[in-house]
Amino acid sequence: MILLVAINSKYIHTNLAVRYLYQLCKEKYPCEYIEFNINQPLQDVLYEILSKKPEYVAISTYIWNRSYVEKLVEGLKKARKDIKIILGGPEVYFDSLEEWKFVDLIIRGEGEYPFLDLCEHIVTGRRYIQKEYPPFDLSKLPFAYKDESLDTSRIYYYESSRGCPFRCSYCLSSIEKGVRFAPLEKVFEELDYLFKKQVRLIKFVDRTFNANKERSIKIIEFCKQKSQATQVHFEIDPTLLDDDFIDAINTSEDNLFRLEIGLQSFNPQTLDAIDRFYDIDRIDKNLKKLMENKKAIVHLDLIAGLPYEDFLSFKRSLNKTILYFADEVQLGFLKMLKGTKIREEATKYNYEFFKDPPYEVISNSFISFEEIYKLKKMEDLIDKVYNRQYLYFTLRYIFQKVSPSEFFEKLSSKVDCNLNTREFVKELYRAIKDNFVLDKVILKSLFRFDILRRFPEEFLPEELAVSKEEKERIKQAIYQATEYQDIGEPKEIIRRGRACIFEFDIERFIEDNSIEKGDFLYIFFEEKIKKIKLQ
């Protein structure tokens, strides 16, 4: 029996590779697949695999699970010396068997044809010899989730194309030539199945979803018609954005789509050095248009540690990226993947990087380890403050006065991101107040507004706490007012909601920076915000 094994990074993830091979082979060859994650105890995983008494164990290997797989194959081989162990996946593409003492075979590249061939050799008792195989015909690719009982809380990965039209020097996709597409009829049928099952998220693994504009828009329109409760994630190239694609996205339901957009850098010399096709003016124009009437959740990526990107240059890229005010900004760090051009050029740029996965950069000719470390501290703060949207409106005000990179750099040494949320919020307020010259009335009001949008009153810093007198005034105003009746009864609002009186109209200030003075009561109840102007 052949057992296909996936070791995912989290329980919620699903593995396409083992499912494809299982669906291809199950009718002809005795096989099963099983999924684990790297957080499970190794002994438990070993026991469960061995309890199935497989003759062959085939493991899908990636940078995030390599260390786990190394221990797993050692345990399997020492527990049962007769077991045959096969590895596949991008992490072992360039490895030799000498690097894997306990492994019998490594399958390189796309696994479908070689795995089918291997199974045939196993069943007929012939010795398998590796050879070159053509790219797999995507029209023959089985539906990965056929007959599977779906858990709606998990992420379901989906593939409608393979390859990438670009040749970015840091990416393994640069090794493949051209892009191949699965037939649209097949894609629609399979997506419809997942939509009917109402899975939470379908994540396309296509390297550049919008490589073919017309095709990508057809898939978008199909998703708009068929999705009931399912969000769909695409990874897109910013240079290929245009009005048609943006209009297709921005005429959808709110948050139906998640767009991951790899900007990586705004430094032309850097982009040239990594063989990345770019048109900065076009990217800038189209991102601004995408954000104007934004319907999708937008995630923007940058990579620190690229050639010619020193600390100051990276901060300029970071400033530009954050000021699009996307939902999320990921400050990533270059990984020197085996087989990539940038790893081959490591000596050219004096790269130092960790020898073990994920092969992350330590320093190069342009950026020191100390600067990389500083960016990592900034990354923690960006993730906690910006991506989690604790200070959604406050940051928009601050970034009119202070650049995002200056803000995050200065605070990264003042605020401990490991604090619990309540203490973190309070320390964050003190650090902002003490380190930046800002209008104190505006800062206090916006900070109060943002925290009460998300958290109970206890999360407010002491200086911003709602006083007893204010609470009594708020209570009287709620009983007297009629504008909020659509959100609940007065007693329920006082008991379960949050409320605060501000010295100016917060929403108007957010909209156009103008100050309309007066007493404005804001009620925060569940997901609703209600404004009442007090007399």
C-alpha positions in Angstrom: 0.0 0.0 0.0 1.2 3.5 -0.9 0.5 6.2 1.7 0.6 9.8 0.6 1.4 12.1 3.5 0.9 15.9 3.8 2.5 17.9 6.6 0.7 21.3 6.5 1.7 24.4 8.3 -1.7 24.6 10.1 -4.7 22.5 10.5 -6.9 24.8 8.5 -4.7 24.3 5.4 -5.3 21.6 2.8 -2.7 19.9 0.5 -3.5 19.7 -3.2 -0.5 17.5 -4.1 -1.5 14.4 -2.1 -5.1 14.7 -3.2 -4.2 15.0 -6.9 -2.0 11.8 -6.7 -4.6 9.9 -4.7 -7.4 10.8 -7.2 -5.2 9.8 -10.1 -4.0 6.5 -8.6 -6.8 5.2 -6.4 -8.7 3.2 -9.1 -5.6 1.3 -10.2 -3.3 1.1 -7.2 -3.8 0.6 -3.5 -3.2 4.0 -2.0 -4.5 6.4 0.7 -3.6 9.9 1.8 -3.4 11.5 5.2 -2.8 15.0 6.4 -1.0 16.3 9.5 0.4 19.6 10.5 3.8 20.7 11.9 2.3 21.5 15.3 1.4 17.8 16.0 3.7 15.7 18.1 6.1 13.8 15.9 5.6 10.5 17.8 1.8 10.7 17.2 2.4 11.3 13.5 4.8 8.4 13.3 2.4 6.1 15.1 -0.5 6.9 12.9 1.5 6.4 9.7 3.0 3.1 10.8 -0.4 1.9 12.1 -1.6 1.9 8.5 1.2 -0.6 7.6 2.2 1.1 4.3 4.9 -0.4 2.1 5.6 3.0 0.6 5.3 6.5 2.2 5.3 9.5 -0.2 5.7 12.9 1.5 5.1 16.3 0.0 8.0 18.6 1.1 8.1 22.4 1.4 10.3 25.0 3.2 7.9 25.2 6.1 7.9 21.4 6.8 11.4 20.3 5.8 12.8 20.1 9.3 9.8 18.2 10.4 10.0 15.8 7.4 13.7 15.2 8.2 12.9 13.9 11.6 9.8 12.0 10.3 11.7 10.0 7.7 14.4 9.1 10.2 11.7 7.8 12.6 9.9 5.9 9.9 13.1 4.2 8.6 14.4 3.3 12.0 11.0 2.0 13.2 10.6 -0.1 10.0 13.7 -0.7 7.9 11.7 -2.3 5.0 9.5 0.8 4.4 10.2 2.7 1.2 10.2 6.5 1.5 9.6 8.9 -1.4 9.8 12.7 -1.3 8.4 15.2 -3.7 7.6 18.9 -3.7 9.4 22.2 -4.4 11.8 21.9 -1.4 13.5 18.7 -2.7 13.6 19.7 -6.4 17.3 20.3 -6.4 18.2 17.8 -3.6 20.2 14.6 -4.1 19.6 11.3 -2.2 23.0 11.9 -0.5 21.3 14.7 1.4 18.5 12.5 2.6 20.0 9.5 4.3 16.7 7.8 5.1 15.0 8.4 1.7 14.8 5.9 -1.2 13.5 8.2 -4.0 13.0 11.9 -4.8 10.5 12.9 -7.5 11.4 16.2 -9.0 9.1 18.7 -10.7 5.4 18.0 -11.4 4.5 14.8 -9.7 1.6 13.4 -11.7 3.3 11.6 -14.6 6.3 10.3 -12.6 4.1 9.1 -9.7 1.7 7.2 -12.0 4.8 5.6 -13.7 6.2 4.7 -10.3 3.0 3.1 -9.2 2.9 1.0 -12.4 6.5 -0.2 -11.8 5.6 -1.1 -8.2 2.6 -3.1 -9.2 4.4 -4.9 -12.0 7.5 -5.5 -9.9 9.8 -3.7 -12.3 12.6 -1.4 -11.2 11.7 2.3 -11.5 14.2 4.5 -13.3 13.7 8.3 -13.3 13.3 10.0 -16.6 12.1 13.3 -18.1 8.4 13.7 -18.2 6.3 16.3 -20.1 4.2 18.8 -18.2 1.0 17.4 -17.0 -2.1 18.0 -19.1 -4.3 20.2 -16.9 -7.5 19.0 -18.6 -6.8 15.6 -17.1 -6.1 16.9 -13.6 -8.6 15.3 -11.3 -10.8 17.4 -9.0 -8.8 17.3 -5.7 -11.8 17.3 -3.4 -14.0 14.8 -5.1 -16.1 12.7 -2.7 -14.4 14.4 0.3 -16.3 15.4 3.3 -15.5 19.2 3.5 -14.9 21.1 6.6 -16.1 24.6 6.0 -13.7 26.1 8.5 -10.7 25.1 6.4 -9.0 26.8 3.5 -9.4 24.9 0.2 -6.6 25.5 -2.2 -7.5 25.5 -5.9 -5.4 25.5 -9.1 -6.6 26.7 -12.5 -3.1 27.3 -14.1 0.5 26.4 -13.7 3.5 28.5 -14.5 4.2 32.2 -14.5 4.8 34.7 -17.3 7.5 36.4 -15.3 11.1 35.5 -14.4 11.7 37.1 -11.0 15.1 35.9 -9.8 14.0 35.1 -6.2 11.1 32.8 -7.2 11.0 29.1 -8.1 8.3 29.8 -10.6 11.0 31.4 -12.8 12.2 27.9 -13.6 9.1 27.0 -15.4 8.5 28.2 -19.0 5.2 29.6 -20.0 1.7 29.3 -18.4 -0.7 26.5 -18.9 -4.4 26.7 -18.1 -7.1 24.2 -17.1 -10.2 24.4 -19.3 -12.7 27.0 -18.1 -15.6 24.5 -18.1 -13.6 22.2 -15.7 -12.8 25.2 -13.5 -16.4 26.4 -13.3 -17.7 22.9 -12.5 -15.2 22.4 -9.7 -15.7 25.9 -8.2 -19.5 25.5 -8.3 -19.1 22.3 -6.3 -17.1 24.2 -3.6 -19.5 27.1 -3.6 -22.4 24.7 -3.1 -20.6 23.2 -0.1 -20.2 26.8 1.2 -16.6 26.4 2.2 -15.2 29.5 3.9 -12.3 30.3 1.6 -11.1 29.1 -1.8 -7.4 30.1 -2.3 -6.2 30.0 -5.9 -2.5 28.9 -6.0 -2.1 30.2 -9.5 1.2 32.1 -9.5 -0.2 35.0 -11.5 -4.0 34.7 -11.6 -4.4 37.7 -14.0 -1.8 36.4 -16.5 -4.7 36.1 -19.0 -7.0 39.0 -18.4 -10.1 37.8 -20.3 -9.9 34.4 -18.7 -9.4 35.8 -15.2 -12.4 38.1 -15.6 -14.6 35.2 -16.7 -13.6 33.4 -13.5 -14.3 36.5 -11.4 -17.8 36.9 -13.0 -18.5 33.2 -12.3 -17.6 33.6 -8.7 -19.8 36.7 -8.4 -22.7 34.8 -9.7 -22.3 31.5 -7.8 -20.6 32.2 -4.5 -23.1 32.3 -1.6 -20.9 32.4 1.5 -17.4 31.7 0.1 -14.5 34.1 -0.1 -12.1 33.7 -3.0 -8.4 34.6 -2.9 -6.2 35.5 -6.0 -2.6 36.3 -6.3 -2.3 39.0 -9.0 0.5 41.0 -10.7 0.1 44.7 -10.2 1.5 45.6 -13.7 -1.2 43.6 -15.4 -4.0 45.4 -13.6 -6.2 47.5 -15.9 -9.6 49.1 -15.9 -11.5 46.0 -17.0 -10.0 43.8 -14.2 -10.5 46.5 -11.6 -14.1 47.1 -12.7 -14.8 43.4 -12.5 -13.5 43.3 -8.9 -15.1 46.6 -7.8 -18.6 45.6 -9.0 -18.7 42.6 -6.6 -20.1 42.1 -3.2 -18.0 43.6 -0.4 -15.2 41.2 0.6 -16.1 38.5 -1.8 -12.5 38.6 -3.1 -9.1 38.8 -1.5 -6.3 40.1 -3.7 -2.7 39.5 -2.8 -0.5 41.8 -4.8 3.3 41.5 -4.8 4.9 44.9 -5.1 8.2 43.8 -3.6 9.9 47.2 -4.2 9.5 50.6 -5.8 13.2 50.9 -6.4 13.8 50.7 -10.2 17.4 49.5 -9.8 16.2 46.7 -7.5 13.4 45.7 -9.9 15.9 45.5 -12.8 18.3 43.4 -10.7 15.7 40.8 -9.9 14.4 40.6 -13.5 11.0 41.9 -12.5 8.9 43.5 -15.2 7.5 46.7 -13.9 5.9 50.1 -14.8 5.8 52.1 -11.5 3.5 54.8 -12.9 1.0 52.3 -14.2 1.1 50.3 -10.9 0.6 53.5 -8.9 -2.4 54.6 -11.1 -4.1 51.2 -11.1 -3.6 50.6 -7.3 -5.2 54.0 -6.6 -8.1 53.2 -8.9 -8.5 49.8 -7.2 -8.7 51.5 -3.8 -11.1 54.3 -4.9 -14.3 52.2 -4.8 -12.7 49.2 -3.1 -14.8 46.1 -2.7 -12.1 43.4 -2.3 -9.8 42.8 0.7 -6.4 44.0 -0.6 -3.1 42.6 0.7 0.2 44.2 -0.5 3.6 42.5 -0.3 7.1 43.9 0.0 10.4 42.0 0.2 13.3 43.3 2.3 16.8 42.2 1.4 16.7 42.5 -2.4 19.7 43.8 -4.3 20.3 47.6 -4.3 17.5 48.1 -1.6 19.3 49.7 1.3 17.5 50.6 4.6 16.5 54.1 3.3 15.3 52.8 -0.1 13.2 50.1 1.6 11.6 52.7 3.9 10.7 54.7 0.8 9.0 51.6 -0.7 7.3 51.0 2.6 5.9 54.6 2.8 4.5 54.4 -0.7 2.9 51.0 0.0 1.3 51.9 3.3 -0.2 55.1 1.9 -2.4 53.1 -0.5 -4.2 52.1 2.7 -4.7 48.5 1.7 -6.2 46.2 4.3 -2.9 44.4 4.9 0.7 45.1 4.2 3.2 42.2 4.6 6.8 43.2 5.1 8.5 39.9 4.1 12.2 39.0 4.0 14.0 37.5 1.1 14.4 33.7 1.1 17.4 32.4 -0.9 15.6 29.4 -2.4 17.6 26.6 -3.9 17.6 26.7 -7.7 16.8 30.4 -8.0 18.9 32.9 -9.9 19.3 35.1 -6.9 20.9 32.3 -4.9 23.3 31.7 -7.7 24.2 35.4 -7.5 24.8 35.3 -3.7 28.5 36.1 -4.0 27.8 38.9 -6.4 25.8 40.8 -3.8 27.7 39.4 -0.7 24.6 37.6 0.6 24.7 35.9 3.9 21.7 33.7 4.7 20.7 30.8 6.9 21.6 27.4 5.5 18.4 25.8 6.8 14.8 26.5 5.6 13.4 29.0 5.0 16.9 30.2 3.9 16.2 33.8 5.1 18.6 36.6 4.3 20.9 37.8 7.1 22.7 40.6 5.3 24.0 41.7 1.9 26.1 44.5 0.3 23.3 47.0 0.8 21.6 46.2 4.1 23.2 45.0 7.4 21.9 42.5 9.8 21.2 45.3 12.3 19.0 47.0 9.7 17.2 43.7 8.9 16.6 43.2 12.6 15.1 46.8 12.8 12.8 46.0 9.9 11.7 42.8 11.7 10.7 44.8 14.7 8.8 47.2 12.5 7.1 44.2 10.8 5.8 43.1 14.2 4.3 46.5 14.8 2.9 46.9 11.3 1.2 43.5 11.7 -0.3 44.3 15.1 -1.3 48.0 14.6 -1.9 48.3 10.9 -3.0 44.9 9.7 -5.3 44.3 12.6 -6.7 47.8 12.1 -6.6 48.7 15.8 -6.0 52.4 14.8 -7.8 52.5 11.5 -8.6 56.2 11.5 -5.9 57.4 13.9 -3.2 56.3 11.5 -4.7 58.1 8.6 -4.4 61.3 10.6 -0.9 60.6 11.9 0.4 59.7 8.4 -0.5 63.2 7.2 2.1 64.5 9.7 4.6 61.7 10.0 5.8 59.2 7.4 4.7 55.6 8.0 8.3 54.3 8.1 9.3 57.0 10.7 6.3 56.2 12.8 6.9 52.4 12.8 10.6 52.7 13.2 10.4 55.0 16.2 7.7 53.1 17.9 9.3 49.6 17.3 11.8 50.3 20.0 9.2 51.8 22.4 6.3 49.3 22.3 6.4 45.7 23.2 4.3 43.7 20.7 4.3 40.7 23.0 2.1 42.4 25.6 -1.6 41.4 25.8 -3.8 43.5 23.7 -5.2 45.6 26.6 -1.7 46.6 27.8 -0.4 46.9 24.3 -3.0 49.5 23.4 -2.2 51.6 26.5 1.5 51.4 25.9 0.9 52.3 22.2 -1.0 55.5 23.2 1.7 56.6 25.6 4.4 56.1 23.0 2.5 58.0 20.2 1.8 60.9 22.6 5.3 61.1 23.9 7.2 60.7 20.5 5.3 62.8 18.0 4.1 66.4 17.8 0.3 66.0 17.1 -2.8 67.9 17.9 -3.6 66.4 21.3 -7.4 66.9 21.0 -7.6 65.2 17.6 -5.2 62.4 18.7 -7.2 61.7 21.9 -10.5 61.7 20.1 -9.4 59.5 17.2 -7.7 57.1 19.5 -10.7 56.9 21.7 -12.9 56.4 18.6 -10.8 53.6 17.2 -10.5 51.7 20.4 -14.2 51.8 21.2 -14.9 50.6 17.7 -13.1 47.4 18.5 -12.8 46.9 22.2 -14.5 47.3 25.6 -14.1 50.5 27.5 -11.4 48.9 29.8 -9.0 49.0 26.9 -8.9 52.8 26.9 -5.8 54.3 28.4 -6.4 56.0 31.7 -6.2 59.5 30.3 -9.0 58.6 27.8 -11.3 56.7 30.1 -14.9 57.7 30.2 -15.6 59.5 33.4 -18.6 58.9 35.7 -20.0 62.3 34.8 -19.7 61.5 31.1 -21.3 58.1 31.6 -24.3 59.7 33.3 -24.6 62.3 30.5 -24.3 59.5 27.9 -27.0 57.5 29.6 -29.5 60.5 29.7 -28.8 61.2 26.0 -29.5 57.6 25.0 -32.8 57.6 26.8 -33.8 61.0 25.2 -32.6 60.4 21.7 -34.6 58.6 18.9 -32.0 58.4 16.2 -30.6 55.1 17.4 -33.8 53.0 17.7 -32.9 50.8 14.7 -30.0 49.3 16.7 -31.7 48.4 20.0 -33.6 49.4 23.1 -31.9 52.0 25.5 -31.3 49.5 28.3 -29.7 47.0 25.9 -27.5 49.6 24.3 -26.3 50.9 27.7 -25.7 47.3 29.0 -24.0 45.8 25.9 -22.8 48.8 23.8 -20.0 51.4 24.1 -20.6 55.1 23.9 -18.6 58.3 24.1 -19.1 62.0 23.6 -16.6 63.8 21.4 -15.9 67.5 21.0 -16.2 67.4 17.2 -17.8 65.3 14.5 -15.3 62.4 14.1 -16.9 61.1 10.9 -16.7 64.4 9.2 -13.1 64.9 10.2 -12.3 61.5 8.8 -14.0 62.3 5.6 -12.6 65.8 4.8 -10.3 66.8 7.7 -12.7 69.6 8.7 -13.6 70.3 12.4 -17.2 70.7 13.2 -17.2 71.6 16.9 -20.0 70.6 19.2 -20.9 67.6 21.3 -21.3 64.4 19.3 -22.4 61.2 20.9 -21.2 58.0 19.2 -22.7 54.7 20.0 -20.8 51.5 19.2 -23.2 48.5 19.2 -22.0 45.2 17.7 -20.9 46.1 14.1 -22.9 49.4 14.0 -21.9 53.0 14.8 -24.5 55.6 15.4 -23.9 59.4 15.7 -26.1 61.8 17.6 -25.5 65.5 17.8 -26.3 66.7 21.3 -28.0 70.1 21.9 
